[in-house]
Amino acid sequence: MPTNAIAAVLRQRGAPYALEPVVLADPRPGQILVRIRACGICHTDVGVQTYEQGLPLPQVLGHEGAGEVLAIGAGVTTVVPGDRVVLSYASCGACANCVDDAPQYCAQFMALNYAGVLPGGEVPMQGADGPVHGAFFGQSSFASHALAYERNTVKVDGDLGWDVLAPFGCGMQTGAGTVYNTLAPSAGQSLAVFGAGSVGLAALMAAADLGCAPLVAIDRNPARLELALQLGATHTLLADGRDLALALREIRADGMAFAVDTTGVAEVIRAGTEALAARGQMAVLAVTPPGTEVAINPNILLGGKALRGAVEGDADPRRFIPWLIGRHRAGRFAHQRLVTTYPFSAINEAVADMRAGRVIKPVLLMD
């Protein structure tokens, strides 16, 4: 039987969301119907709302959903109705990268996460005026209910609040996973994080957990730098127009062993690359506006340095999210300090506060 839901529908690029009734079809084989209790807002949502990236409209975004399983389609074996779950990105499970335990580089990643339709080409929702696109990151969780897949639905145990669980699906996984999985520094190695938003602070907390030192946070917001110190940074740099590469070398003369860029700003990426030590690595995470280019003198990379991209923290969510929740429970990943909650009806206010830097990780509470 189709499910009636309320969703935040984006009907025009750059426009605010409108809460509207929609109807979801029953879960098909391999699909899961989830009652969404909370959903984080990610900068990827903001980017898609703002910039033309080829996604069809009208559409329901949202890709940090957490909630309860209501129904399952044929063949689903890992969850049952009533299970508490976190939703993450979708992957096919059959391509070479999925088989090689790298689902974040799935050959079908764009089709499953950005096409706005189900794998068979069907539009997943119907609104009062016709079809509404969805399946964003295999979920579209800016809604009271969402259809997900077995591969992007992670069962979680315990009684953590929905506002704490939701950000694990993307932002926390992306930032923390880039440090734990992609760069994998050892205790005592240096690391710099450019951008002290939710993803950057997740990376910083992971680096602090691993014992990185010096551990440097760079941002334009002094309040965020103060929070970074509380979360484990040993040094901070205010991005006030200074030469960041030079400032980092004043902290570590031989350069930084690792760097993480969450800003997507070309000049910042160049500065981070210039600040690397011999054999240093810089990971870039941000989805940048169309047309963004980074000019780097190839000589910068001599000495075994590497500039690399990372998607979703190089993490398989079904393994990594439970593991990261364990770090949280152990008091080693206090990401709840980043969260500000809003009622679902205040989604446009939450987005505005995020854009203005007034909050770090807004989380919508559907109830």
Buried (B, 14 or more C-beta within 10 A) or exposed (E): EEBEBBBBBBBEEEEBBBBBEBBBBEBBEBBBBBBBBBBBBBBBBBBBBBBEBEBEBBBBBBBBBBBBBBBBBEEBEBBEEEBBBBBBBBBBBEBEBBEEEBBBBBBBBEBBBBBBBBBEEEBBBBBEEEBBBBBBBBBBBBBBBBBBBBBBBBBBEEEBBBBBBBBBBBBBBBBBBBBBBBBEBEEEBBBBBBBBBBBBBBBBBBBBBBEBBBBBBBBBBEEBBBBBBEBBBBBBBBBEEEEBBEBBBEBBEEBBBBBBBBBBBBEBBBBBBBBBBEEBBBBBBBBBEEEEEBEEEEEBBEEEBEBEEBBBBBBBBBEBBBEBBEBBEEEBBBBBEBBBBBEBEBBBEBBBBBEEEEBBBBBBBBE
